[in-house]
Amino acid sequence: MDIRKYIGDEDFYKKVIRIALPCAMSQLLLNGRNIIASIMVSSIGMVTAIGNAHNILNLHNYLLWGIEAGAALFGAQFFGAGQYKNMAKTQGVFIILSVINAFIWNVVVFGFGREFLLFYLNDVSLVDHSLAYLRLTVPSLFFLCITISFKTMYQCMHRTRVTFIESACYVVLNLLNNYLFIFVFKLGIKGAGYAALFTEIICCIGMVVYTLKDRPIFYLGVKEMFDFDAAFIEPFIKKILPICFNEILFGFGQSLFNKAYGMLGTASMEAVYIGSEILSLALFICWGYGEAVSILVGTLLGQGRIEQAKEESKYHLGMSFAVGLALWVFMVILSPSFLKLYNITDPLIYGSCMKLLFVYGLKAFLRVFTYVMFCTLKAGGDSKIYNLLDSGIMYAVGIPLAFGGVYLGIKDVVTLVLLCQIEQVVRFFLTLKRYNSYKWANNLTELVNS
């Protein structure tokens, strides 16, 4: 194998760093926000309650990410083709779909929240705390929809510095609000809910005000944003629905993993929640780099430069291998330092966390490699196969391994999580095969009527 075809030139890496670094730093800040909140609530013994609440919030978030991914793949290609009016319409469709998503999960929380939470963790006291947090948090999802819609369009036009600054402001505000409501006002877990709500409102207002003053090329006014017809929506929906379907399946599947791990006891569940949060911090560069790959490859496809998109996608693949190795080393070396930040008094939980972080290092290596290929597939609208490779393999391999391990008598959560990583290996090889077919290399702007 000639590895030189996976190595780009200096200009390529400069372009990647210019786009990917702000995206990665934005993800670092947002993932760091969750860790900061968890560290704060760990002092009042509410890590598991927050983690259980996120079983519902993550279902919303996964569906939102699916809508965002669909909007981003069209937005990047419209930007490459110079179709700025269609970028505005794409944002309008994004806002409508994401608001509907937020409304659904508000209904779920206020109508059936307790039943949902008890499914994942059969501890009435903790569920009551989780529900109190959720009822303050879910209204903030409407404001999140607006903020994300603007951030996505800025990323599509390669202005990722704007999204980084917004994320930095979000983290600072969230940190201050958490401290204020949890420790100064002494509202406990409800304080974390108030912090999330007020932070989201302030950031949404700030993003809208900035856009109105900045007047970027995608913002042509509210009327133009929602001035679309069925001919515009149809191809958009056809491409976005499979992605959304995958994300909600993937999100529910992740919560099923938590259900399986929770069957081993509350201590195992707390170790998994803490380990998963540190893993998400390590994966910040994975998600950020993946966003950059979708934008860069999507822009080339929208410009009709298919062969260049294929060539540069190989460079991204080579770079993802190096990034994955770096993440693995990061998880192994720095894991003890991260755990010291949590108020872990139970030696059993601390020991499980230490071992889990070594396993999650392996997961990070495999995930970043696969995710970059996923983002390449999504950039060209290859969403149906993406579903099979992502959520399909989870339900066919990962989840049966998780519950099968429990029923076969595995008592150690670390062993169970390690067993489940077979899913990542299977997904990696099948995704690589699809990537090498180049069936993803499509110009989607030809599908949409201007």
N, C-alpha and C positions, 0 to 999 in steps of 0.2 A: 504493500500500500504506500502510495506517494503522499507523505504527510504535508508536502509543500502546498498542495491544493487547499489545505485547511488553514493556511497562514496568509493573512492579508498584508498589504503594504502599509507604510506609515500613515498615509492619508486616510485609509480605512479606519485605523485604530483611533486617530484623532477625531474622526466623525463619530465613532461609537462612544468614545469617552464624553464628547460634548453633549450627546443625547442621553446616553445611559447613566452617566454619573448623577445628574440631578434626579432622574427617575429612581435610581437606587437609593440615594440619600433620602428622598421623600418616603420611600418604603421603610427605610431604617427608622426614620422619625416616627412614622405611624405605628410601626410594630413596637418601637420603644415606648410609645404612649401606653400600649396595653400592659407592658411589663411594669412601667412606673405605677399604673393604677393597681396592678396586682400586688406589687411590693407594699403599697400603701394600705391596701385592705388586708394584707397578710398580718399586719400589726393588730388587727381587730378580729382575726380568725375567719375571714370571709373569702378565702381564695376559691374554695370548692363551690360556694354559692355563686360567685361571679362566673366561674367556669361553667356551671350548669346553666346559667342564664344565657351564656354565649352559644349553647347548643341551639337555641332559637334564633338569636341574633345572627349567627353564622349562616343559617338557612336563608335569611334575607340577604346577607352580604354576598353569598355565592350567586344568588340569582341576579343581584345588582352587578356583580362582576361579569356575568354572562351578557347582560344588556350592554355594559360598558365595552366589553370586548367586541361585540357586534358593531357598536357605534364607532369604535376606534378603527376597525378594519376598513369601514367605508370612509370614515373621516380622513384617514391617512391616504387612501387612494384618491379621494376627491381633491385633497391638497396637492398631491402629485400631478393631477390632471388640470389643476387651476380652476376647479369648479367650486368656487367659494360659496355660492348660493346653496349648493347641495350640502355643503358642510353645515350651514345654518339650519337647513331642514333636518339633517341628521341629528343635530342637537335637540331640535323640537321633538322628534320621535323618541329620543333618549329620555327626555324629561317626562313625557306622558307615560311611557312604559315603567320607568322607575318609580313614579308617584303611585301608580297602580300597585306595584310591588310593595311599597311602603304601607299603603292602605291595607293590603291583605294581612300583613304581619301585625299591624296594630289591632285588627279584628281578632286575630289568633291570640294575641297576648291578653287583651282585655276580655275576650270571651271564653277562651279555652286554655289559658296559660298554665294554670295549675296542673291540668291533666297532661299537657305536654311535658312539663318539668318532672312530674312523678314518673313518667316513662323512662327517663334517663337516670334518675337517682331517687330511690325510695326512702327519702329522709324528709319527713314533713317539715321539720324545723328549718332545714336548709332551703327547701323549696319555697317556704314563705319569704325568706330573705331574697331569694332569687327573683321571685315575683314582684316584690317591692321595688327592686332595682330595675326590672324590665319595664314596669308601668311608668317609670320616670324617663326611661331611655328611648323607648320606641317612637314617641312623637318626634324625636330629633331626626328620625330617618327621612322625613319630608324635606328638611333643610339640607341633609346630606345629598339628596338627589340633585338639587340645584347646584351645589358646590361641585360635585363630581362631573356634572355635564360640562361645566366651563373648563375644569381641569383637563378633561379628556380632549376637548377641542384644542386647547393650548398645546398639549402633547402632540397632537396630530400635525400641527404646524411647526413642530420641532422647538417650541419655546418651553422647554422643560424646566427652565430656571424659575418660571412663574409658579409651577406646581411645587417646586422645592421650597420656595419662600412661604407659600401658603401652608405647607405641611409643617414647616418650622414654627410658624405662628400658632398653628393648631396645637402642637405639642406643648409650647410654653403656656398657652391659655389653659389647656387641659390639666397641666401640672399645677398651676396656680389655683384653678377651680377645685381640683381634688383636695388640695391642702386646705383650702378655705372651708369647703363643705364637710369634709370628713373630720378634720382636726380642730378647726376654729369653731365652727358651728356645731361640731360633735353630732353629726347626723348619721354616722356609721355608713352602712352600705347604701342607704338612701342618698347620702352625700355624693357617692360615686355616680349615682343616677342623675342627680342635679348637675354635677360637673359635666357629664356627657351632653346633657340637653343644652345648657347655656353655651358651652364651647361650640357646639354645632350651629347654633343660632348666630353667634357673633361671626364665625368664620364664613357662613353663607352670606351675611350682609356685606362683609368685607370683600368677598370674591365678586359679588355683583357690582358693588361700587367701583372696584378696580377695573372691571371689564367695561363699564360705562365710560370711564375716563380714558381707558386705553384704546378703545374702539378697534379691536383686532379684526383681521380680514374676515373671520368667520361670523362675526356679530354684525348683522345687518338690520337689527331691530326685532322686537317681539313678533310683529306681524309676519315678517319674512320667515321667522323661525318655525312658525306653525302653518305656513302656507304650502302644504303638501297635499297631494291627492293619492288615490289608490294606486296609480301607476308608479308612484315613487315608493310607497310603503311596501308593495308586494314583494319585490326582490329583497328589500331590507328585512322584512319579516321572515322570508324563506331562509335567509342566511343566519339571522339572529336567533330564531327559535331553537334550532338544534344546539347552539351554544348554551342558551339559557336552560334548555332541558338537561344538558350535561351538567351544568353547574349546580342545579338544584338536586340532581341525583347524586353528584359528588358530595355536596354539602350534607345531604341526609345520610350518605354513606359514612362520612366522617363522624357524624353523630352516632351512627351505629357502632363504629369502633369504640367510641366512648361508652356506649351501653355495654359492650362486651368487657371492656376494661373495668367498668364499674361493678361488674358481677364478682370481681375479685376483692371488693371492699372499698371503703372510703379512702383509706390510706393509699391504695394503689391509684385511685382516681386523682387524688391531689398530686401525686408524683407525676402522673401523666399530664395534668394541666400545667404544672410548672415546667416540665420538660418541653412540652409543645410550645409554650410561649418563648422559651429560649431558642428553640428551633426556628420559630417564625422570625426572630431577630436575626439569626444566621442566614435565613433565606431572603433577607431584604434585597440582596444583590441579585438573587435569582428572579424575583418578581420585577424588580426595576429593569434588569437587563432584558427580561422577556418583553416588557412593554416597549423598550427601545427596538428590539428585533422586529416586532409587529409594525412599528412606525416606519423603520428604515426599509424593510423588505416590502411593506405595503405601498410606500411611496414609489419605489421603483416599478412595482407591478402596475400601479395607476398610471405611470408615465409610459407604459408599454415596453419597458426595458426588461424583458423577461429573462434573457440570458444573464444579464448582469445581476438580477435578483437571485438566480440560481447560484452564480459564482460567489456572491457575497454571503449567501446563506451558509455555504461551506465554511467560510471564515468564522461565522458566528458559532458554528458547531465546534470548530477547533478551540475557540476562545472559551466556550462553555465547559470544555473538559478541564482547562486550567482553573477556571473559577470554581468548579465542583471540588477539585482537589484542595484548593485554598479553604473552602468552607469546611471540609472535613477536618483539616488541621485546626481551623479556628474553633470548632466545636470541642475537639479533644483537649486542646491546650487551655482554653479559657473557661471551660465549664465549671471548675471549682470556684473561680472568682465570681461568676454569676450567681451561684447558689448561695454564696455568703450574703448576698443582698436580701434574700428572703428570710423571713423569721421562721425557719424550720427547726422545731424543737424535738421532733420525733426522729431518732437515729435511723429507724427503718425507712421512713420517707426520704430522708437525706441520702441514704445509701442507694435506694431505688433510683432517685433522680440522677445521681452520679453515673450509674450504669446505663440509664436510659439515654443520657446525653452522648455516650459513645455510640449507641445504636442509631440515634438520630443523626449523628455525623455521617454515617453510611447513607442514611435516607437523603440527607442534604446533597451528597455527591451525585446520587442517581437522579434525584428530582431536578436539579438544575440542568443537567444534560437533557433530560426528557422534556422539560418545560420550554427550553429554547426551541426544540423541534416542534413542540405544540404551537408556539407562537408563530413559527414559520408557516405551519399548516393553516392557522387561523388567518394569517395575513392574506392568503389567497382564497379564503372562503371554504377550505376543505373541512367543513364543520361536522359532517355526518360521520366520517371516519374518525375524526377527533373524539366524538362521543364514545365510540366503541373502544378506543385506546385508553380513554381516561376513566369514565365512570363504568364502562362495560367491564374492564379488567378488574376494577375495584369490587364489583358485585360477583364476578365469576371466580376471582382468586382471593382477594384480600379479606373480604367479610366472612366467607366460609372458613378461611384459616383462623380468623379471630374467634368466632363462636365455636368452631370445631376444636380449637385448642382448649377453650374453657371446658367444654363437655368431655374432652378426653382427660381432664384432670390437671391441666397446667395451673399451678397456683401462683407462680411468680410472674408479675406483670412485665418484667424486662424480657423474660424468655418469650412471652406471648407477643410483645411488640417486635422482637427480632424475627420471629416466625412470619409475621405479617409482611416483612420486607421482601419476601419472595414476590409479592405483587409488583414492587418497583422494578425488579429484575426482568420479569415477564414484559412489563409495559415498555421498558427501555428497548428491548430487542425488536418488538413488534412496531414501535414508533419509528425506529431507525429504518426498518424495511419500507414503511410508507413514505417516509421522507425521501428516500433514495429513488422512489418512483417518479417524483416531480409532478405528480398529478395536482399538486397544490398551486402550481405557478399559473394563476389566472388573473386577468384584468377585470375587476368587478365593475368598473365605471361603465363598461359597455352594456351592463344589465339594466341601468337606471336611465329613465327618461328625464332630461333636464327640464 
